Amino acid sequence: MAILPAQPTLADLEAAYMSRGAQIVACDGARRLAVDALLAERALQDDLRGRGSD
């Protein structure tokens, strides 16, 4: 989380904005990776269950 000085300049605001944007991109990437891993795990479990009932 960005903390601005008491009297922020335009450069301070722009730096905080860019930093927050980078944090959002990193968080979204981690979330997507977690969702992909979960879906792959569930697909594997479904596949293994399907093989067991043959």
mmCIF entry with sequence, helices, sheets and N, C-alpha, C, O atoms, coordinates in Angstrom:
data_MODEL
# 
_entry.id   MODEL 
# 
_entity.id                         1 
_entity.type                       polymer 
_entity.pdbx_number_of_molecules   1 
# 
_entity_poly.entity_id                      1 
_entity_poly.type                           'polypeptide(L)' 
_entity_poly.nstd_linkage                   no 
_entity_poly.nstd_monomer                   no 
_entity_poly.pdbx_seq_one_letter_code       MAILPAQPTLADLEAAYMSRGAQIVACDGARRLAVDALLAERALQDDLRGRGSD 
_entity_poly.pdbx_seq_one_letter_code_can   MAILPAQPTLADLEAAYMSRGAQIVACDGARRLAVDALLAERALQDDLRGRGSD 
_entity_poly.pdbx_strand_id                 A 
# 
loop_
_entity_poly_seq.entity_id 
_entity_poly_seq.num 
_entity_poly_seq.mon_id 
_entity_poly_seq.hetero 
1 1  MET n 
1 2  ALA n 
1 3  ILE n 
1 4  LEU n 
1 5  PRO n 
1 6  ALA n 
1 7  GLN n 
1 8  PRO n 
1 9  THR n 
1 10 LEU n 
1 11 ALA n 
1 12 ASP n 
1 13 LEU n 
1 14 GLU n 
1 15 ALA n 
1 16 ALA n 
1 17 TYR n 
1 18 MET n 
1 19 SER n 
1 20 ARG n 
1 21 GLY n 
1 22 ALA n 
1 23 GLN n 
1 24 ILE n 
1 25 VAL n 
1 26 ALA n 
1 27 CYS n 
1 28 ASP n 
1 29 GLY n 
1 30 ALA n 
1 31 ARG n 
1 32 ARG n 
1 33 LEU n 
1 34 ALA n 
1 35 VAL n 
1 36 ASP n 
1 37 ALA n 
1 38 LEU n 
1 39 LEU n 
1 40 ALA n 
1 41 GLU n 
1 42 ARG n 
1 43 ALA n 
1 44 LEU n 
1 45 GLN n 
1 46 ASP n 
1 47 ASP n 
1 48 LEU n 
1 49 ARG n 
1 50 GLY n 
1 51 ARG n 
1 52 GLY n 
1 53 SER n 
1 54 ASP n 
# 
_struct_asym.id          A 
_struct_asym.entity_id   1 
# 
_struct_conf.conf_type_id            HELX_P 
_struct_conf.id                      HELX_P1 
_struct_conf.pdbx_PDB_helix_id       AA1 
_struct_conf.beg_label_comp_id       LEU 
_struct_conf.beg_label_asym_id       A 
_struct_conf.beg_label_seq_id        10 
_struct_conf.pdbx_beg_PDB_ins_code   ? 
_struct_conf.end_label_comp_id       GLY 
_struct_conf.end_label_asym_id       A 
_struct_conf.end_label_seq_id        52 
_struct_conf.pdbx_end_PDB_ins_code   ? 
_struct_conf.beg_auth_comp_id        LEU 
_struct_conf.beg_auth_asym_id        A 
_struct_conf.beg_auth_seq_id         10 
_struct_conf.end_auth_comp_id        GLY 
_struct_conf.end_auth_asym_id        A 
_struct_conf.end_auth_seq_id         52 
_struct_conf.pdbx_PDB_helix_class    1 
_struct_conf.details                 ? 
_struct_conf.pdbx_PDB_helix_length   43 
# 
_struct_conf_type.id          HELX_P 
_struct_conf_type.criteria    ? 
_struct_conf_type.reference   ? 
# 
loop_
_atom_site.group_PDB 
_atom_site.id 
_atom_site.type_symbol 
_atom_site.label_atom_id 
_atom_site.label_alt_id 
_atom_site.label_comp_id 
_atom_site.label_asym_id 
_atom_site.label_entity_id 
_atom_site.label_seq_id 
_atom_site.pdbx_PDB_ins_code 
_atom_site.Cartn_x 
_atom_site.Cartn_y 
_atom_site.Cartn_z 
_atom_site.occupancy 
_atom_site.B_iso_or_equiv 
_atom_site.pdbx_formal_charge 
_atom_site.auth_seq_id 
_atom_site.auth_comp_id 
_atom_site.auth_asym_id 
_atom_site.auth_atom_id 
_atom_site.pdbx_PDB_model_num 
ATOM 1   N N  . MET A 1 1  ? 0.843   -1.164  0.000   1.00 0.00 ? 1  MET A N  1 
ATOM 2   C CA . MET A 1 1  ? 0.000   0.000   0.000   1.00 0.00 ? 1  MET A CA 1 
ATOM 3   C C  . MET A 1 1  ? 0.895   1.236   0.000   1.00 0.00 ? 1  MET A C  1 
ATOM 4   O O  . MET A 1 1  ? 1.834   1.360   0.787   1.00 0.00 ? 1  MET A O  1 
ATOM 5   N N  . ALA A 1 2  ? 0.569   2.125   -0.898  1.00 0.00 ? 2  ALA A N  1 
ATOM 6   C CA . ALA A 1 2  ? 1.353   3.356   -1.001  1.00 0.00 ? 2  ALA A CA 1 
ATOM 7   C C  . ALA A 1 2  ? 0.937   4.338   0.082   1.00 0.00 ? 2  ALA A C  1 
ATOM 8   O O  . ALA A 1 2  ? -0.247  4.503   0.375   1.00 0.00 ? 2  ALA A O  1 
ATOM 9   N N  . ILE A 1 3  ? 1.934   4.984   0.666   1.00 0.00 ? 3  ILE A N  1 
ATOM 10  C CA . ILE A 1 3  ? 1.673   6.029   1.662   1.00 0.00 ? 3  ILE A CA 1 
ATOM 11  C C  . ILE A 1 3  ? 2.228   7.324   1.095   1.00 0.00 ? 3  ILE A C  1 
ATOM 12  O O  . ILE A 1 3  ? 3.411   7.423   0.769   1.00 0.00 ? 3  ILE A O  1 
ATOM 13  N N  . LEU A 1 4  ? 1.370   8.297   0.988   1.00 0.00 ? 4  LEU A N  1 
ATOM 14  C CA . LEU A 1 4  ? 1.772   9.578   0.418   1.00 0.00 ? 4  LEU A CA 1 
ATOM 15  C C  . LEU A 1 4  ? 2.253   10.527  1.504   1.00 0.00 ? 4  LEU A C  1 
ATOM 16  O O  . LEU A 1 4  ? 1.799   10.449  2.646   1.00 0.00 ? 4  LEU A O  1 
ATOM 17  N N  . PRO A 1 5  ? 3.169   11.423  1.153   1.00 0.00 ? 5  PRO A N  1 
ATOM 18  C CA . PRO A 1 5  ? 3.598   12.439  2.121   1.00 0.00 ? 5  PRO A CA 1 
ATOM 19  C C  . PRO A 1 5  ? 2.444   13.409  2.402   1.00 0.00 ? 5  PRO A C  1 
ATOM 20  O O  . PRO A 1 5  ? 1.428   13.399  1.707   1.00 0.00 ? 5  PRO A O  1 
ATOM 21  N N  . ALA A 1 6  ? 2.613   14.226  3.406   1.00 0.00 ? 6  ALA A N  1 
ATOM 22  C CA . ALA A 1 6  ? 1.565   15.170  3.817   1.00 0.00 ? 6  ALA A CA 1 
ATOM 23  C C  . ALA A 1 6  ? 1.178   16.116  2.673   1.00 0.00 ? 6  ALA A C  1 
ATOM 24  O O  . ALA A 1 6  ? 0.006   16.451  2.508   1.00 0.00 ? 6  ALA A O  1 
ATOM 25  N N  . GLN A 1 7  ? 2.146   16.529  1.908   1.00 0.00 ? 7  GLN A N  1 
ATOM 26  C CA . GLN A 1 7  ? 1.903   17.424  0.769   1.00 0.00 ? 7  GLN A CA 1 
ATOM 27  C C  . GLN A 1 7  ? 2.392   16.736  -0.517  1.00 0.00 ? 7  GLN A C  1 
ATOM 28  O O  . GLN A 1 7  ? 3.458   17.080  -1.026  1.00 0.00 ? 7  GLN A O  1 
ATOM 29  N N  . PRO A 1 8  ? 1.636   15.780  -1.042  1.00 0.00 ? 8  PRO A N  1 
ATOM 30  C CA . PRO A 1 8  ? 2.113   15.026  -2.201  1.00 0.00 ? 8  PRO A CA 1 
ATOM 31  C C  . PRO A 1 8  ? 2.195   15.889  -3.458  1.00 0.00 ? 8  PRO A C  1 
ATOM 32  O O  . PRO A 1 8  ? 1.369   16.768  -3.701  1.00 0.00 ? 8  PRO A O  1 
ATOM 33  N N  . THR A 1 9  ? 3.215   15.599  -4.231  1.00 0.00 ? 9  THR A N  1 
ATOM 34  C CA . THR A 1 9  ? 3.361   16.263  -5.523  1.00 0.00 ? 9  THR A CA 1 
ATOM 35  C C  . THR A 1 9  ? 2.689   15.392  -6.578  1.00 0.00 ? 9  THR A C  1 
ATOM 36  O O  . THR A 1 9  ? 2.277   14.266  -6.298  1.00 0.00 ? 9  THR A O  1 
ATOM 37  N N  . LEU A 1 10 ? 2.584   15.916  -7.773  1.00 0.00 ? 10 LEU A N  1 
ATOM 38  C CA . LEU A 1 10 ? 2.023   15.147  -8.871  1.00 0.00 ? 10 LEU A CA 1 
ATOM 39  C C  . LEU A 1 10 ? 2.860   13.882  -9.095  1.00 0.00 ? 10 LEU A C  1 
ATOM 40  O O  . LEU A 1 10 ? 2.309   12.818  -9.380  1.00 0.00 ? 10 LEU A O  1 
ATOM 41  N N  . ALA A 1 11 ? 4.167   13.993  -8.968  1.00 0.00 ? 11 ALA A N  1 
ATOM 42  C CA . ALA A 1 11 ? 5.042   12.829  -9.128  1.00 0.00 ? 11 ALA A CA 1 
ATOM 43  C C  . ALA A 1 11 ? 4.763   11.775  -8.059  1.00 0.00 ? 11 ALA A C  1 
ATOM 44  O O  . ALA A 1 11 ? 4.775   10.579  -8.352  1.00 0.00 ? 11 ALA A O  1 
ATOM 45  N N  . ASP A 1 12 ? 4.514   12.208  -6.826  1.00 0.00 ? 12 ASP A N  1 
ATOM 46  C CA . ASP A 1 12 ? 4.168   11.273  -5.748  1.00 0.00 ? 12 ASP A CA 1 
ATOM 47  C C  . ASP A 1 12 ? 2.873   10.525  -6.072  1.00 0.00 ? 12 ASP A C  1 
ATOM 48  O O  . ASP A 1 12 ? 2.781   9.311   -5.889  1.00 0.00 ? 12 ASP A O  1 
ATOM 49  N N  . LEU A 1 13 ? 1.888   11.262  -6.552  1.00 0.00 ? 13 LEU A N  1 
ATOM 50  C CA . LEU A 1 13 ? 0.601   10.660  -6.892  1.00 0.00 ? 13 LEU A CA 1 
ATOM 51  C C  . LEU A 1 13 ? 0.739   9.680   -8.064  1.00 0.00 ? 13 LEU A C  1 
ATOM 52  O O  . LEU A 1 13 ? 0.166   8.591   -8.043  1.00 0.00 ? 13 LEU A O  1 
ATOM 53  N N  . GLU A 1 14 ? 1.497   10.076  -9.070  1.00 0.00 ? 14 GLU A N  1 
ATOM 54  C CA . GLU A 1 14 ? 1.708   9.202   -10.224 1.00 0.00 ? 14 GLU A CA 1 
ATOM 55  C C  . GLU A 1 14 ? 2.451   7.931   -9.823  1.00 0.00 ? 14 GLU A C  1 
ATOM 56  O O  . GLU A 1 14 ? 2.117   6.843   -10.292 1.00 0.00 ? 14 GLU A O  1 
ATOM 57  N N  . ALA A 1 15 ? 3.452   8.062   -8.962  1.00 0.00 ? 15 ALA A N  1 
ATOM 58  C CA . ALA A 1 15 ? 4.213   6.894   -8.507  1.00 0.00 ? 15 ALA A CA 1 
ATOM 59  C C  . ALA A 1 15 ? 3.316   5.955   -7.707  1.00 0.00 ? 15 ALA A C  1 
ATOM 60  O O  . ALA A 1 15 ? 3.393   4.737   -7.865  1.00 0.00 ? 15 ALA A O  1 
ATOM 61  N N  . ALA A 1 16 ? 2.474   6.513   -6.859  1.00 0.00 ? 16 ALA A N  1 
ATOM 62  C CA . ALA A 1 16 ? 1.559   5.687   -6.075  1.00 0.00 ? 16 ALA A CA 1 
ATOM 63  C C  . ALA A 1 16 ? 0.552   4.992   -6.980  1.00 0.00 ? 16 ALA A C  1 
ATOM 64  O O  . ALA A 1 16 ? 0.223   3.826   -6.765  1.00 0.00 ? 16 ALA A O  1 
ATOM 65  N N  . TYR A 1 17 ? 0.065   5.699   -7.984  1.00 0.00 ? 17 TYR A N  1 
ATOM 66  C CA . TYR A 1 17 ? -0.893  5.139   -8.937  1.00 0.00 ? 17 TYR A CA 1 
ATOM 67  C C  . TYR A 1 17 ? -0.257  3.980   -9.716  1.00 0.00 ? 17 TYR A C  1 
ATOM 68  O O  . TYR A 1 17 ? -0.880  2.932   -9.887  1.00 0.00 ? 17 TYR A O  1 
ATOM 69  N N  . MET A 1 18 ? 0.957   4.165   -10.176 1.00 0.00 ? 18 MET A N  1 
ATOM 70  C CA . MET A 1 18 ? 1.658   3.121   -10.930 1.00 0.00 ? 18 MET A CA 1 
ATOM 71  C C  . MET A 1 18 ? 1.963   1.920   -10.039 1.00 0.00 ? 18 MET A C  1 
ATOM 72  O O  . MET A 1 18 ? 1.842   0.775   -10.473 1.00 0.00 ? 18 MET A O  1 
ATOM 73  N N  . SER A 1 19 ? 2.350   2.178   -8.815  1.00 0.00 ? 19 SER A N  1 
ATOM 74  C CA . SER A 1 19 ? 2.637   1.093   -7.873  1.00 0.00 ? 19 SER A CA 1 
ATOM 75  C C  . SER A 1 19 ? 1.379   0.273   -7.609  1.00 0.00 ? 19 SER A C  1 
ATOM 76  O O  . SER A 1 19 ? 1.428   -0.957  -7.591  1.00 0.00 ? 19 SER A O  1 
ATOM 77  N N  . ARG A 1 20 ? 0.267   0.945   -7.407  1.00 0.00 ? 20 ARG A N  1 
ATOM 78  C CA . ARG A 1 20 ? -0.997  0.244   -7.158  1.00 0.00 ? 20 ARG A CA 1 
ATOM 79  C C  . ARG A 1 20 ? -1.406  -0.565  -8.383  1.00 0.00 ? 20 ARG A C  1 
ATOM 80  O O  . ARG A 1 20 ? -1.909  -1.681  -8.252  1.00 0.00 ? 20 ARG A O  1 
ATOM 81  N N  . GLY A 1 21 ? -1.196  -0.017  -9.553  1.00 0.00 ? 21 GLY A N  1 
ATOM 82  C CA . GLY A 1 21 ? -1.506  -0.754  -10.773 1.00 0.00 ? 21 GLY A CA 1 
ATOM 83  C C  . GLY A 1 21 ? -0.686  -2.025  -10.883 1.00 0.00 ? 21 GLY A C  1 
ATOM 84  O O  . GLY A 1 21 ? -1.207  -3.073  -11.265 1.00 0.00 ? 21 GLY A O  1 
ATOM 85  N N  . ALA A 1 22 ? 0.588   -1.940  -10.551 1.00 0.00 ? 22 ALA A N  1 
ATOM 86  C CA . ALA A 1 22 ? 1.459   -3.122  -10.583 1.00 0.00 ? 22 ALA A CA 1 
ATOM 87  C C  . ALA A 1 22 ? 1.005   -4.158  -9.561  1.00 0.00 ? 22 ALA A C  1 
ATOM 88  O O  . ALA A 1 22 ? 1.055   -5.358  -9.831  1.00 0.00 ? 22 ALA A O  1 
ATOM 89  N N  . GLN A 1 23 ? 0.564   -3.704  -8.391  1.00 0.00 ? 23 GLN A N  1 
ATOM 90  C CA . GLN A 1 23 ? 0.062   -4.624  -7.361  1.00 0.00 ? 23 GLN A CA 1 
ATOM 91  C C  . GLN A 1 23 ? -1.200  -5.340  -7.846  1.00 0.00 ? 23 GLN A C  1 
ATOM 92  O O  . GLN A 1 23 ? -1.370  -6.534  -7.596  1.00 0.00 ? 23 GLN A O  1 
ATOM 93  N N  . ILE A 1 24 ? -2.072  -4.626  -8.527  1.00 0.00 ? 24 ILE A N  1 
ATOM 94  C CA . ILE A 1 24 ? -3.306  -5.226  -9.033  1.00 0.00 ? 24 ILE A CA 1 
ATOM 95  C C  . ILE A 1 24 ? -2.984  -6.273  -10.099 1.00 0.00 ? 24 ILE A C  1 
ATOM 96  O O  . ILE A 1 24 ? -3.580  -7.350  -10.108 1.00 0.00 ? 24 ILE A O  1 
ATOM 97  N N  . VAL A 1 25 ? -2.056  -5.966  -10.988 1.00 0.00 ? 25 VAL A N  1 
ATOM 98  C CA . VAL A 1 25 ? -1.662  -6.924  -12.032 1.00 0.00 ? 25 VAL A CA 1 
ATOM 99  C C  . VAL A 1 25 ? -1.063  -8.175  -11.403 1.00 0.00 ? 25 VAL A C  1 
ATOM 100 O O  . VAL A 1 25 ? -1.392  -9.287  -11.817 1.00 0.00 ? 25 VAL A O  1 
ATOM 101 N N  . ALA A 1 26 ? -0.195  -8.017  -10.418 1.00 0.00 ? 26 ALA A N  1 
ATOM 102 C CA . ALA A 1 26 ? 0.424   -9.165  -9.754  1.00 0.00 ? 26 ALA A CA 1 
ATOM 103 C C  . ALA A 1 26 ? -0.622  -10.004 -9.028  1.00 0.00 ? 26 ALA A C  1 
ATOM 104 O O  . ALA A 1 26 ? -0.572  -11.233 -9.074  1.00 0.00 ? 26 ALA A O  1 
ATOM 105 N N  . CYS A 1 27 ? -1.557  -9.358  -8.368  1.00 0.00 ? 27 CYS A N  1 
ATOM 106 C CA . CYS A 1 27 ? -2.616  -10.063 -7.640  1.00 0.00 ? 27 CYS A CA 1 
ATOM 107 C C  . CYS A 1 27 ? -3.509  -10.823 -8.620  1.00 0.00 ? 27 CYS A C  1 
ATOM 108 O O  . CYS A 1 27 ? -3.880  -11.969 -8.361  1.00 0.00 ? 27 CYS A O  1 
ATOM 109 N N  . ASP A 1 28 ? -3.851  -10.201 -9.724  1.00 0.00 ? 28 ASP A N  1 
ATOM 110 C CA . ASP A 1 28 ? -4.703  -10.857 -10.709 1.00 0.00 ? 28 ASP A CA 1 
ATOM 111 C C  . ASP A 1 28 ? -3.986  -12.065 -11.316 1.00 0.00 ? 28 ASP A C  1 
ATOM 112 O O  . ASP A 1 28 ? -4.610  -13.094 -11.578 1.00 0.00 ? 28 ASP A O  1 
ATOM 113 N N  . GLY A 1 29 ? -2.692  -11.939 -11.536 1.00 0.00 ? 29 GLY A N  1 
ATOM 114 C CA . GLY A 1 29 ? -1.927  -13.072 -12.050 1.00 0.00 ? 29 GLY A CA 1 
ATOM 115 C C  . GLY A 1 29 ? -1.897  -14.229 -11.064 1.00 0.00 ? 29 GLY A C  1 
ATOM 116 O O  . GLY A 1 29 ? -2.047  -15.386 -11.456 1.00 0.00 ? 29 GLY A O  1 
ATOM 117 N N  . ALA A 1 30 ? -1.707  -13.926 -9.801  1.00 0.00 ? 30 ALA A N  1 
ATOM 118 C CA . ALA A 1 30 ? -1.696  -14.973 -8.773  1.00 0.00 ? 30 ALA A CA 1 
ATOM 119 C C  . ALA A 1 30 ? -3.073  -15.619 -8.642  1.00 0.00 ? 30 ALA A C  1 
ATOM 120 O O  . ALA A 1 30 ? -3.179  -16.832 -8.463  1.00 0.00 ? 30 ALA A O  1 
ATOM 121 N N  . ARG A 1 31 ? -4.112  -14.818 -8.730  1.00 0.00 ? 31 ARG A N  1 
ATOM 122 C CA . ARG A 1 31 ? -5.472  -15.355 -8.663  1.00 0.00 ? 31 ARG A CA 1 
ATOM 123 C C  . ARG A 1 31 ? -5.746  -16.273 -9.847  1.00 0.00 ? 31 ARG A C  1 
ATOM 124 O O  . ARG A 1 31 ? -6.325  -17.346 -9.679  1.00 0.00 ? 31 ARG A O  1 
ATOM 125 N N  . ARG A 1 32 ? -5.339  -15.863 -11.032 1.00 0.00 ? 32 ARG A N  1 
ATOM 126 C CA . ARG A 1 32 ? -5.557  -16.683 -12.228 1.00 0.00 ? 32 ARG A CA 1 
ATOM 127 C C  . ARG A 1 32 ? -4.798  -18.000 -12.111 1.00 0.00 ? 32 ARG A C  1 
ATOM 128 O O  . ARG A 1 32 ? -5.323  -19.050 -12.482 1.00 0.00 ? 32 ARG A O  1 
ATOM 129 N N  . LEU A 1 33 ? -3.585  -17.958 -11.608 1.00 0.00 ? 33 LEU A N  1 
ATOM 130 C CA . LEU A 1 33 ? -2.797  -19.175 -11.421 1.00 0.00 ? 33 LEU A CA 1 
ATOM 131 C C  . LEU A 1 33 ? -3.481  -20.110 -10.433 1.00 0.00 ? 33 LEU A C  1 
ATOM 132 O O  . LEU A 1 33 ? -3.517  -21.321 -10.653 1.00 0.00 ? 33 LEU A O  1 
ATOM 133 N N  . ALA A 1 34 ? -4.021  -19.569 -9.353  1.00 0.00 ? 34 ALA A N  1 
ATOM 134 C CA . ALA A 1 34 ? -4.712  -20.385 -8.355  1.00 0.00 ? 34 ALA A CA 1 
ATOM 135 C C  . ALA A 1 34 ? -5.970  -21.018 -8.950  1.00 0.00 ? 34 ALA A C  1 
ATOM 136 O O  . ALA A 1 34 ? -6.254  -22.189 -8.698  1.00 0.00 ? 34 ALA A O  1 
ATOM 137 N N  . VAL A 1 35 ? -6.718  -20.253 -9.731  1.00 0.00 ? 35 VAL A N  1 
ATOM 138 C CA . VAL A 1 35 ? -7.928  -20.786 -10.360 1.00 0.00 ? 35 VAL A CA 1 
ATOM 139 C C  . VAL A 1 35 ? -7.557  -21.881 -11.355 1.00 0.00 ? 35 VAL A C  1 
ATOM 140 O O  . VAL A 1 35 ? -8.203  -22.928 -11.381 1.00 0.00 ? 35 VAL A O  1 
ATOM 141 N N  . ASP A 1 36 ? -6.535  -21.659 -12.167 1.00 0.00 ? 36 ASP A N  1 
ATOM 142 C CA . ASP A 1 36 ? -6.098  -22.676 -13.131 1.00 0.00 ? 36 ASP A CA 1 
ATOM 143 C C  . ASP A 1 36 ? -5.665  -23.958 -12.428 1.00 0.00 ? 36 ASP A C  1 
ATOM 144 O O  . ASP A 1 36 ? -5.992  -25.055 -12.880 1.00 0.00 ? 36 ASP A O  1 
ATOM 145 N N  . ALA A 1 37 ? -4.933  -23.825 -11.331 1.00 0.00 ? 37 ALA A N  1 
ATOM 146 C CA . ALA A 1 37 ? -4.484  -25.002 -10.581 1.00 0.00 ? 37 ALA A CA 1 
ATOM 147 C C  . ALA A 1 37 ? -5.678  -25.751 -9.998  1.00 0.00 ? 37 ALA A C  1 
ATOM 148 O O  . ALA A 1 37 ? -5.715  -26.980 -10.037 1.00 0.00 ? 37 ALA A O  1 
ATOM 149 N N  . LEU A 1 38 ? -6.650  -25.022 -9.461  1.00 0.00 ? 38 LEU A N  1 
ATOM 150 C CA . LEU A 1 38 ? -7.839  -25.653 -8.900  1.00 0.00 ? 38 LEU A CA 1 
ATOM 151 C C  . LEU A 1 38 ? -8.619  -26.399 -9.977  1.00 0.00 ? 38 LEU A C  1 
ATOM 152 O O  . LEU A 1 38 ? -9.045  -27.533 -9.761  1.00 0.00 ? 38 LEU A O  1 
ATOM 153 N N  . LEU A 1 39 ? -8.807  -25.775 -11.124 1.00 0.00 ? 39 LEU A N  1 
ATOM 154 C CA . LEU A 1 39 ? -9.541  -26.427 -12.207 1.00 0.00 ? 39 LEU A CA 1 
ATOM 155 C C  . LEU A 1 39 ? -8.814  -27.666 -12.715 1.00 0.00 ? 39 LEU A C  1 
ATOM 156 O O  . LEU A 1 39 ? -9.447  -28.677 -13.017 1.00 0.00 ? 39 LEU A O  1 
ATOM 157 N N  . ALA A 1 40 ? -7.488  -27.593 -12.811 1.00 0.00 ? 40 ALA A N  1 
ATOM 158 C CA . ALA A 1 40 ? -6.711  -28.750 -13.239 1.00 0.00 ? 40 ALA A CA 1 
ATOM 159 C C  . ALA A 1 40 ? -6.805  -29.879 -12.220 1.00 0.00 ? 40 ALA A C  1 
ATOM 160 O O  . ALA A 1 40 ? -6.917  -31.048 -12.589 1.00 0.00 ? 40 ALA A O  1 
ATOM 161 N N  . GLU A 1 41 ? -6.761  -29.528 -10.943 1.00 0.00 ? 41 GLU A N  1 
ATOM 162 C CA . GLU A 1 41 ? -6.879  -30.531 -9.884  1.00 0.00 ? 41 GLU A CA 1 
ATOM 163 C C  . GLU A 1 41 ? -8.246  -31.209 -9.941  1.00 0.00 ? 41 GLU A C  1 
ATOM 164 O O  . GLU A 1 41 ? -8.341  -32.431 -9.826  1.00 0.00 ? 41 GLU A O  1 
ATOM 165 N N  . ARG A 1 42 ? -9.281  -30.433 -10.113 1.00 0.00 ? 42 ARG A N  1 
ATOM 166 C CA . ARG A 1 42 ? -10.628 -31.011 -10.188 1.00 0.00 ? 42 ARG A CA 1 
ATOM 167 C C  . ARG A 1 42 ? -10.796 -31.876 -11.424 1.00 0.00 ? 42 ARG A C  1 
ATOM 168 O O  . ARG A 1 42 ? -11.437 -32.926 -11.360 1.00 0.00 ? 42 ARG A O  1 
ATOM 169 N N  . ALA A 1 43 ? -10.234 -31.456 -12.545 1.00 0.00 ? 43 ALA A N  1 
ATOM 170 C CA . ALA A 1 43 ? -10.317 -32.257 -13.767 1.00 0.00 ? 43 ALA A CA 1 
ATOM 171 C C  . ALA A 1 43 ? -9.596  -33.584 -13.563 1.00 0.00 ? 43 ALA A C  1 
ATOM 172 O O  . ALA A 1 43 ? -10.089 -34.624 -13.998 1.00 0.00 ? 43 ALA A O  1 
ATOM 173 N N  . LEU A 1 44 ? -8.447  -33.565 -12.915 1.00 0.00 ? 44 LEU A N  1 
ATOM 174 C CA . LEU A 1 44 ? -7.708  -34.799 -12.639 1.00 0.00 ? 44 LEU A CA 1 
ATOM 175 C C  . LEU A 1 44 ? -8.518  -35.710 -11.723 1.00 0.00 ? 44 LEU A C  1 
ATOM 176 O O  . LEU A 1 44 ? -8.586  -36.919 -11.949 1.00 0.00 ? 44 LEU A O  1 
ATOM 177 N N  . GLN A 1 45 ? -9.129  -35.138 -10.698 1.00 0.00 ? 45 GLN A N  1 
ATOM 178 C CA . GLN A 1 45 ? -9.955  -35.941 -9.791  1.00 0.00 ? 45 GLN A CA 1 
ATOM 179 C C  . GLN A 1 45 ? -11.141 -36.556 -10.529 1.00 0.00 ? 45 GLN A C  1 
ATOM 180 O O  . GLN A 1 45 ? -11.475 -37.720 -10.310 1.00 0.00 ? 45 GLN A O  1 
ATOM 181 N N  . ASP A 1 46 ? -11.775 -35.777 -11.402 1.00 0.00 ? 46 ASP A N  1 
ATOM 182 C CA . ASP A 1 46 ? -12.884 -36.308 -12.184 1.00 0.00 ? 46 ASP A CA 1 
ATOM 183 C C  . ASP A 1 46 ? -12.433 -37.423 -13.111 1.00 0.00 ? 46 ASP A C  1 
ATOM 184 O O  . ASP A 1 46 ? -13.137 -38.417 -13.286 1.00 0.00 ? 46 ASP A O  1 
ATOM 185 N N  . ASP A 1 47 ? -11.254 -37.256 -13.706 1.00 0.00 ? 47 ASP A N  1 
ATOM 186 C CA . ASP A 1 47 ? -10.705 -38.274 -14.592 1.00 0.00 ? 47 ASP A CA 1 
ATOM 187 C C  . ASP A 1 47 ? -10.412 -39.551 -13.811 1.00 0.00 ? 47 ASP A C  1 
ATOM 188 O O  . ASP A 1 47 ? -10.725 -40.650 -14.269 1.00 0.00 ? 47 ASP A O  1 
ATOM 189 N N  . LEU A 1 48 ? -9.816  -39.406 -12.642 1.00 0.00 ? 48 LEU A N  1 
ATOM 190 C CA . LEU A 1 48 ? -9.508  -40.581 -11.845 1.00 0.00 ? 48 LEU A CA 1 
ATOM 191 C C  . LEU A 1 48 ? -10.776 -41.291 -11.352 1.00 0.00 ? 48 LEU A C  1 
ATOM 192 O O  . LEU A 1 48 ? -10.815 -42.519 -11.281 1.00 0.00 ? 48 LEU A O  1 
ATOM 193 N N  . ARG A 1 49 ? -11.794 -40.524 -11.018 1.00 0.00 ? 49 ARG A N  1 
ATOM 194 C CA . ARG A 1 49 ? -13.067 -41.120 -10.604 1.00 0.00 ? 49 ARG A CA 1 
ATOM 195 C C  . ARG A 1 49 ? -13.692 -41.887 -11.773 1.00 0.00 ? 49 ARG A C  1 
ATOM 196 O O  . ARG A 1 49 ? -14.263 -42.961 -11.584 1.00 0.00 ? 49 ARG A O  1 
ATOM 197 N N  . GLY A 1 50 ? -13.582 -41.336 -12.961 1.00 0.00 ? 50 GLY A N  1 
ATOM 198 C CA . GLY A 1 50 ? -14.136 -41.988 -14.146 1.00 0.00 ? 50 GLY A CA 1 
ATOM 199 C C  . GLY A 1 50 ? -13.448 -43.297 -14.443 1.00 0.00 ? 50 GLY A C  1 
ATOM 200 O O  . GLY A 1 50 ? -14.095 -44.254 -14.868 1.00 0.00 ? 50 GLY A O  1 
ATOM 201 N N  . ARG A 1 51 ? -12.166 -43.359 -14.229 1.00 0.00 ? 51 ARG A N  1 
ATOM 202 C CA . ARG A 1 51 ? -11.408 -44.596 -14.472 1.00 0.00 ? 51 ARG A CA 1 
ATOM 203 C C  . ARG A 1 51 ? -11.743 -45.659 -13.431 1.00 0.00 ? 51 ARG A C  1 
ATOM 204 O O  . ARG A 1 51 ? -11.742 -46.851 -13.736 1.00 0.00 ? 51 ARG A O  1 
ATOM 205 N N  . GLY A 1 52 ? -12.031 -45.228 -12.200 1.00 0.00 ? 52 GLY A N  1 
ATOM 206 C CA . GLY A 1 52 ? -12.299 -46.160 -11.131 1.00 0.00 ? 52 GLY A CA 1 
ATOM 207 C C  . GLY A 1 52 ? -13.634 -46.876 -11.279 1.00 0.00 ? 52 GLY A C  1 
ATOM 208 O O  . GLY A 1 52 ? -13.828 -47.962 -10.731 1.00 0.00 ? 52 GLY A O  1 
ATOM 209 N N  . SER A 1 53 ? -14.556 -46.264 -12.023 1.00 0.00 ? 53 SER A N  1 
ATOM 210 C CA . SER A 1 53 ? -15.884 -46.885 -12.138 1.00 0.00 ? 53 SER A CA 1 
ATOM 211 C C  . SER A 1 53 ? -15.977 -47.855 -13.293 1.00 0.00 ? 53 SER A C  1 
ATOM 212 O O  . SER A 1 53 ? -17.024 -48.474 -13.482 1.00 0.00 ? 53 SER A O  1 
ATOM 213 N N  . ASP A 1 54 ? -14.913 -48.011 -14.081 1.00 0.00 ? 54 ASP A N  1 
ATOM 214 C CA . ASP A 1 54 ? -14.934 -48.932 -15.228 1.00 0.00 ? 54 ASP A CA 1 
ATOM 215 C C  . ASP A 1 54 ? -14.899 -50.375 -14.801 1.00 0.00 ? 54 ASP A C  1 
ATOM 216 O O  . ASP A 1 54 ? -14.911 -51.269 -15.646 1.00 0.00 ? 54 ASP A O  1 
# 
